[in-house]
Amino acid sequence: MATFFTGTRGTAKTTVARLLAKTLNCDKGPAPEPCNECDACVSITNGSCIDVIEMDAASHRGVADIEEVRKAVGYGPMQFRYKVFIIDEAHQLSSMPKTPF
């Protein structure tokens, strides 16, 4: 499953993606509201969750970076219920010119 968050700069797209990762992996969930107290919620909040992989595509857009993500997708979660990939600035993955529409 993939979920895309779009919008202008500063509209909390990455924050919402992290909240979604919490709601999926919370010990009390999947739940509409994460508890923010269990190991999953705490590790996602402080950025140390091994099952939530964040990548800034603006600075990691090379073939090797994408290949690393492709390999990681093949493995299930190591610690919590779901593995979540958050790819920030995904529109920067391609260096192809934009079509004039």
C-alpha positions as CSV (number, residue, x, y, z in Angstrom):
1,M,0.0,0.0,0.0
2,A,1.2,3.5,-0.8
3,T,-0.1,6.8,0.5
4,F,0.9,10.1,-1.1
5,F,0.7,13.4,0.8
6,T,0.7,16.4,-1.4
7,G,0.6,20.1,-0.6
8,T,2.6,23.2,-0.3
9,R,5.6,23.6,1.8
10,G,5.0,23.6,5.5
11,T,1.7,21.8,5.5
12,A,2.9,19.0,7.8
13,K,3.0,16.2,5.2
14,T,6.0,14.5,6.8
15,T,4.5,14.9,10.3
16,V,1.3,13.3,9.2
17,A,3.3,10.4,7.6
18,R,5.0,9.9,11.0
19,L,1.7,9.9,12.8
20,L,0.3,7.3,10.3
21,A,3.4,5.2,11.1
22,K,2.6,5.5,14.8
23,T,-1.1,4.6,14.4
24,L,-0.1,1.5,12.5
25,N,2.6,0.3,14.9
26,C,1.2,1.5,18.3
27,D,0.9,-1.3,20.9
28,K,-2.7,-0.3,21.3
29,G,-3.5,-0.3,17.6
30,P,-3.7,-0.1,14.8
31,A,-5.7,2.7,16.4
32,P,-7.1,6.1,15.3
33,E,-4.9,7.8,17.9
34,P,-1.4,6.6,19.0
35,C,-0.7,6.3,22.7
36,N,2.7,8.1,22.5
37,E,3.9,6.0,25.4
38,C,4.7,2.5,24.0
39,D,8.1,1.5,22.5
40,A,6.8,1.9,19.0
41,C,5.4,5.4,19.5
42,V,8.5,6.6,21.4
43,S,11.0,5.3,18.9
44,I,9.1,6.8,16.0
45,T,8.9,10.1,17.7
46,N,12.7,10.2,18.4
47,G,13.6,8.9,15.0
48,S,15.2,5.6,16.2
49,C,12.6,3.2,14.9
50,I,14.2,0.6,12.7
51,D,10.9,-0.1,10.9
52,V,10.3,3.5,9.9
53,I,12.7,4.5,7.2
54,E,12.9,8.1,6.2
55,M,14.7,9.3,3.1
56,D,15.1,12.8,1.9
57,A,14.9,12.4,-1.9
58,A,16.3,15.9,-2.5
59,S,19.7,14.8,-1.3
60,H,19.5,11.0,-1.8
61,R,18.4,10.7,-5.4
62,G,21.1,8.5,-6.9
63,V,20.6,5.0,-8.3
64,A,22.5,3.5,-5.3
65,D,20.1,5.2,-2.8
66,I,17.0,4.0,-4.6
67,E,18.5,0.5,-4.9
68,E,19.0,0.5,-1.2
69,V,15.3,1.2,-0.7
70,R,14.3,-1.4,-3.2
71,K,16.3,-4.0,-1.3
72,A,14.8,-3.0,2.1
73,V,11.2,-3.3,0.7
74,G,11.9,-7.0,0.3
75,Y,12.2,-7.6,4.0
76,G,9.4,-7.5,6.6
77,P,9.5,-5.4,9.8
78,M,12.1,-6.3,12.4
79,Q,10.6,-5.0,15.6
80,F,7.1,-3.7,15.2
81,R,3.9,-4.6,13.2
82,Y,4.6,-2.7,9.9
83,K,7.5,-1.3,8.0
84,V,6.9,2.2,6.8
85,F,9.0,4.2,4.2
86,I,8.7,8.0,4.3
87,I,10.2,9.5,1.2
88,D,10.3,13.2,1.6
89,E,10.6,15.4,-1.5
90,A,9.8,12.4,-3.8
91,H,9.3,14.7,-6.7
92,Q,13.1,15.2,-6.8
93,L,13.8,11.6,-7.5
94,S,13.8,12.1,-11.3
95,S,16.0,14.6,-13.1
96,M,13.9,14.4,-16.2
97,P,12.6,17.7,-17.5
98,K,9.0,18.5,-16.7
99,T,6.5,18.4,-19.6
100,P,4.9,21.8,-20.4
101,F,1.3,21.2,-19.5
